[in-house]
Amino acid sequence: MAKSSQVTWGGRFSAGPADLMLQFSESVTFDQRLALFDIAGSKAHSAMLAHVGLITAKERGAIHAGLDAIQAEIVAGKFTWETKLEDVHMNIEQALTQRVPAAAKLHTARSRNDQVATDMRLFFKHACAELAKKIAAAQRALLTLAGANRDVLIPGYTHLQRAQPVFLAHHLFAWLEMLERDRARLAEVAAHANWCPLGAGAIAGTTLPIDREFTAKALGFVDARGRPQVTQNSMDTVADRDLFIEFAGACALFGVHVSRIAEDLILWSSAEFKYVELPDAFCTGSSLMPQKKNPDSCELLRGKSARLQGNLHTLLTLTKGLPLTYNRDLQEDKPPVFDSFDQSALCAEVLAGTVGGITLHRDRCAAAVRDPALLATDLADYLVRKGVAFREAHHAVGAVVRLAEKNNVRLNQLAPDDVQAVHPAFGPDWLDVFDLQRALAKREGTGMPGPKQIARQFARWRKVLK
């Protein structure tokens, strides 16, 4: 049976929504997390209304005092949320109106459309800052691991085959680069969020003499020089969901990066590699096989990536066919965004914890990087320095590799005469190429894994992550 008309919007209706419709349409179960942002927006809006003379200073003070009391209850977990009031906005407004008669004027020149847009922009600015902090903590854990194992060399891989030697730190710095781009993307999302929607109304603003710039300043929607930034088109303001998609996209790409890091760690911790020992606190065992130590944190990090990508796809699909401006479909934009924030924050913390407890097996790393085949490209460069064209040098070294495989010996164990028979440019100094330290020392161009460049990168990252 339909309920009696709601006081918030029911004037046009002879009866309220059915119980099933209330259950189907409510959002307060998930949007109540916007409560503090909603209160901040309402305080700024009421301050603006007083500023332009639409309410009195006394009414503004009463509204602010009432909102402060409600906020204290929410923070203490004592506020009662009512699903029949649909959302966080109506719950707070109804509670305020029951306590403060002047609150009936609070919604003057405001719609839930620009109200929720404001709440979400405040949320995005907060969420981006929080995620950036957590990602930076994971980066610091990686930098600490690199610093503790600065001298360790490992094989670098392409196609999951041993390719060339690199310092472990160089590999870890590659992860730092990925995560730093994630932080940069979050900063861009926060910058895009830094435009105040209040005043756009439901679609076409208001005929009342409001001051949008006043509200923007009160809420911190300002540029680097403190100048207010307000959205420039009322229709776009309430219809736009680019921020939701950009935020979910940044989280999804962070998830991809974390997944790739996790995959490396899963491989490195396997018996076949055994470069690292993952911390017991972030692993589990088998219910059947007592010897097992499963890299669960890394596998879950890898799995969370799919969830974060799913949230992005949900938002893209949700918005692709909507006409301007607001449609109720957009109520579904918040759960994927909130989930992306929660899961990304958790992933960053778990990554930091896992990395922080890693123990390196130096002997296994050293044994793997001693493979002379890792320096086959250096051997081709050796020939190039003697005037041999690179393609010819590449072919000659390939023949040397094939000869070593045929004779079942390592590359540097071939007889000098046999090597020179492959190409006359091979001289008696060809074995010098297989000195690892010499090989790394020659890689001193920007971005390369030579010792001097590694030192520069340590200095750079310590400055970035201080």
N, C-alpha and C positions, 0 to 999 in steps of 0.2 A: 504494500500500500504506500502511496506517495506521502511524503512528510510535508509539514507546513512550510510555507515559503521562508527562505533564508533572509535575514536582514541585510546581508552583504550585497546581494544582487537580485533579490527575489521580487522586487516591486512589480515587474512586468509579468510575473507568473502567478497563476491561481493556486498552484500546489508545488511543493518541493520535489526533489528527485527521489526516485525509488531507492530502497536500501541497496539493491544490487548496483544501481548506477552510482551511488555514493562509494561503494566498495571499489567499483571499477575505475572511478575517476579521481579518487583521492591521491594526493602526492605527498602528504605530510609525513608519511612513514619514511620517505627518503630525503625530502627537501628541508626537513627540520634542521639539518646540519647547516643551513644557510642563516639560521636565526640571528647570530651576532652580526652578520653582514646586513641583514634586513633591518635590524635595530639601528645600526649605524646610518643606513640610508634614510630611515624615518626621522632620526634626529637631525640630519642635515636638511631634509626636506622641510620639517617644521621650523627649523631656524630660518630657512629661506622664506617661508610663508610669513613669518614675523617680520623679517627684514623688508618685505615689500608691502606690509600692512594688511595682509589677508587674515592673519590672526594676531592676537595681542601678545606682548612679551610675557604676560602672566599665563596665558594659555600655552605658549611655548614651554615655559618653565614647568608647568604641570605635566605636559606631555613627556618632557625629558625625564622628569622624576619617575613617572609611571613606567617608562621604557627601561630606566635603570633598574627599577625593582623587578621587572619581568626578566631582565637579563640576569640578575643575580639568582633568580629562581631556576632559570635554564642552566646556568653554570653549575648550580648545586644539584641538578637533577630532580628538582621538585616541581617543575612546571608540567601541567597535564596537557598533553596533546590530544585534540579531538579530530578524528577522521571526518566527522560530519562537517567540519569547517574547511575541508578540502586540502588546504595547503598551509605552509608556514606563515604566509602573509596574513591570511584571515584569522589564524589562531592567535597571532600576536595582536592584531588589531581588535579582535573581539575581547581578549583579555584586558587590553588597555582601555577600551571603551567602557567596560564594566566598572573600572576604577576611576577613570578620568573623563568626565563629561565632554571636555574640550577635544578629546580624541576623535569625536565625530567629524571634526574639521580636518583631521590629519590627511585624509585622502583627497583633499582639494587639489585640483590640477595634477593629479597622478592617477595612473592606471596600473593594474597588476602587470601589464605588459612592460612598461618602462621600469617598474619596480623590480621585477625579476631579472631584467636585463642588467640593472645596476648591481643587484646582489651577486649575479654570476660574474660580472667583471671584477668585483671586489674579491670574489672567490678565486678567480684565475690569477690575479696578482699575488694573492697569498699562496696559492698552490704552487705556482712557478717558483717562488722564493723558497718554499719548503723543500721541494724536490731538488732544486739546485744545491741546497745545503747538504742533503743526503747523498747526492751524487758526488759532491766534493769530498765527503767523508770516505766514500769508496775509493776515490782517486788517491786520497792520502794513504789509505791502506796499501794500495798498489805501489805507491812511491816508496813506502817503507820497506815493502818486500824487495823492490828493486835495489834499494840502498843496502840492504843486508846481504845481497848476493851480487854485488856490483861486478865482480870478476868472473862470474859464471858465464860460460859459453854453451849454447845449445844449437842444434840444427834448426834453421828456418825451413819451412815447408811450402811447397806449391803442389797442388793436386794430392795433398796428404803424402807426398813423397819428399824425402830429404833433398834439400835444394842447396842452400849455402849457410855458412856459419854466421851466427849473430850473437851478440851479448843477450842474455836473458832480459836485461834491463831494456834493451831495444824493443823486444817483443812486448814487454809490459808497457812501455811508452806508447806503443801502437794502440793499446787499449785505452790509455789516458787520452789520446787524441780523439778517439771515438766518443768517450764520455764528455770531453770538453765541448765537442760539437753539440751534444745533447744539452749541455748547460746553456750554450749560446742560443739554441732554438727556444728553450724555455724563456730566456731573456727577451727574445723577439715576441713571443706570445704575450708576455707581460706588458711589453710596450704597446702592442696592438690592443690590449685590454684597457689601456690607460686613457680611455675617452668616456666621459660621463653620459649615460643615456637619459638620466632624469630630465623630464620636460618634454620628451617625445610623446608622452601620453599613450593612448591606445593605438593611435596611428597618425594623428594630425596635430599633435601638440594641444594647446589650450588657448582660449580667448582671454584668460586671466593674466595679469601682469607679473609673471614669474621672472626670476633671475637665475638662469641656468648656470651662468659662470660662478655665481655665489655658491651654489650647491657643489659644483665641480671642485672648487677650492676646498670646501669643507670636507670633502671625501678624499682629497689627495689626488684627484685626476688633474695633474698639472705637469707641465714640461720641465726641462732641466732648469729653466729660469723662473719657475714658479707660476707660470701663466696657465690659466685654466684651459682644459681641453674638453670640448663638448662635441658630441656626435652631430653631424651636419645634415642629416636627412631623417626625419621622424619615421618614415616608412621603413627604411633600411634598418634603423635602430632596433625596431621591435621584431623585424623578420630575420635579421642577420644571425647566422649560427656559425660563421667562419671561425670564431674563436674556439668554439667547442671542437670543431674538426681539427684546427691547428694544434690545440692542446692534446687531443687524443692522438694526433699524428706524431707529435713530439714524444709522447709516451710510448707509442708503438715502435718508433725507431730506437728509442732507448731500450725497449724490450728486445729488439733484434740484436743490438750491440751486446746486451747482457747475455743473450742466448749464445752468441758466438764466443764470448769469453768463457761461458760455462762449458761449451763444447770442447774448447782447448783444455780446460782443466780436467774434464772427464777423461779425455785421451791421456793427458799427462799423468793422471793418477792411476791409470790401468797398469796391470802387470806387464803389458807389452812395452810400455814406455817407462813408467815408474820414475818420472822426473820429480814428482811432488807427492807428498802425503797430505791429504786433506784432513782438517781437524775433525776429531771424533764428534764434537758437538754439532757439526753440520752434516753428519753422515748417519746412516742406519744400517742395521744388519738384516739378515735373511731369517725368516721364520723356520726355514728348513735347513739351510746350509750354514753351519756355525762359523765357517772361515770368511764369510762374505763381509765386505765393508763397501756399502753402496753410496755413491756420491749424490745423495738425494737432494741436497740443496742446489747443486748444479743442474740436476735433471729438472727440478721444479722451476728454476730460473729459465731454463730452456722452454719449459711448457708454458710459463706465464706469457711468453712472447706471443703465443697464439691467441691468448685471451685478450691481450692489449690490441692486437691487430683486429680482432673481432669487434671490439668496442669502436674502433675507427670506422670499420665497415658499416656498423649499425648506424652511426651518425651520417655517413655519406648517403646511405640508402634512405634514411629518414627524411632528409632534406631535399633530395634530388627532384621531387615532383611537386613541391608545395608552391602554390601561388602566393604572392604577397597579399597581406603581410603575415599576421599571426594566425596560426591554426593550432588546434588543441593537440595535434600530433606532437607538437614540440614539447609537450610535457615529458615525453619519453627521451628528451635530450640529456637529462641530468644523470640517470643511473649509469650510463656508460662512462660519462665524464668522471663521476665520483669514484667509480670502480677503477678507472685508469689511474687516478691519483693515488688511491689506496694501494693498489697492487704495485705501482711503480715505486712508491715510497718504501714498501716492504721489500721489493727486489733490491733496491739500493742498500738497504740495511743488511740484508742477507749476503749480498755480494761483499760488503765491507767485512762482515763477520767471518765469512769463509776465507777470504784472502788473508785476513789478519791472523788466521791460525794455520796457515800453510807452512809445512816444513819441506825444504828442498833436499833432494837426494843428489848431492854434488857428484858422487861417483858415477851415477847413471848418466847424468848430463855429460860428464867428461868422456865417458866411453862412447856415447853416441856422436859427439862432435869430433872425435878423433878419426872418423871415417874420411879417408883422403878424397873420396869421390865428391865430397862437399866443395872441394877446391878445383874441380874440373874447369869451371869457368875462368878461374884465376890462371889456370894452365893455358887456356886459349888467349887470355890477355898477355901472358908471357910471350907467346908467339907474335902477337900483334906488335909488341914493343920491338920485336926483331924484324919488323917490316912485313909480316905476313898479313894478307887481307883477312878480316875477321871470319868471313864465311869459309875460307880455306882453313883457317886455324880451328874453327868449330868442327869442321869435318875431320881434321887430323886428330884432335883430342877425342872425338867420338870413336875413331879407330883405335886409339890407345885404350880407351875404356873397354871396348869390345875385346881387345887382346888380353887385358887383365881378367875379364870375366872368363875368357876361354881357358886361361892358364890357372884360374881359380886362385888368384892372388890379389892383394890390394893394389891400387893404382900406383902407389909409390914404391912397390916392391918389384916392379918390372925391371929387367936388365937395361942399362943405358943404351946398349947397342940395339936392342929390340925397339926401343922408343925412337932412336935416331933413324932407324930403318923406316919408320912410319913417315917421318918428315925430317929433312936435314937441318931445319932450324932449331931442333931440340939440341941444346948444348949440355955440357957437363953440370951446369948450374940449374938444370930443370927441377931437381929435387928441392931446391930452396923454396919453391912455390908452396910446399906443403907445411911450412912453418905457420901455424895458426896465428900467432901474435903478429908476425910479419904481414899476413894476409889482412888482418883486421886493421892494422896500422895504416894500410894503404887506402882504407875506406874513410876518407876524411872530408868528403864533400858534404854540403848541407843535407841533412836528413839521413845520412848514412850511419852505419853502426860502428864506426871507428872510435877508439878510446877518447880522442879529443872531442868528437861530436857527442859522445855519451856524457862526458863531463859538462858540456854546454847544456844538454837537455836536463840533466839533474838540476843545474842552476836555474834553468827556465821554469821547470815545474815547481821547484821549491818557492819560487817567487809567485807563480800563479796561484798556488794552493796554500800560501801562508795564512 
